[in-house]
Amino acid sequence: MGRKRIGYENDNHLSAFDRARDELFSHILNCGVLEADSHHRKEWFDDTLDYLGQRHPSLSAAKLATLRELGERFCQPVISDDRTLKTN
């Protein structure tokens, strides 16, 4: 028996916001925006959120703003916990 492929074909229960969020995170990981300077990152987010708004027209401006905030947080560097780095 073949295995069922899990993907968007089977995830019709996801909301437009959830699909757009997943798309945004995928774009972030695949487009190299993590290494971009702040000016280029801002332009990239402007263009990408415009694209996602066109691709998912049911998303309100507030939902797109939330997506941008999530994406910008996703791009922030991980803050290390210095306590775990110290040796006794």
Order of alpha helices (4+ residues) and beta strands (2+ residues): alpha-alpha-alpha-alpha
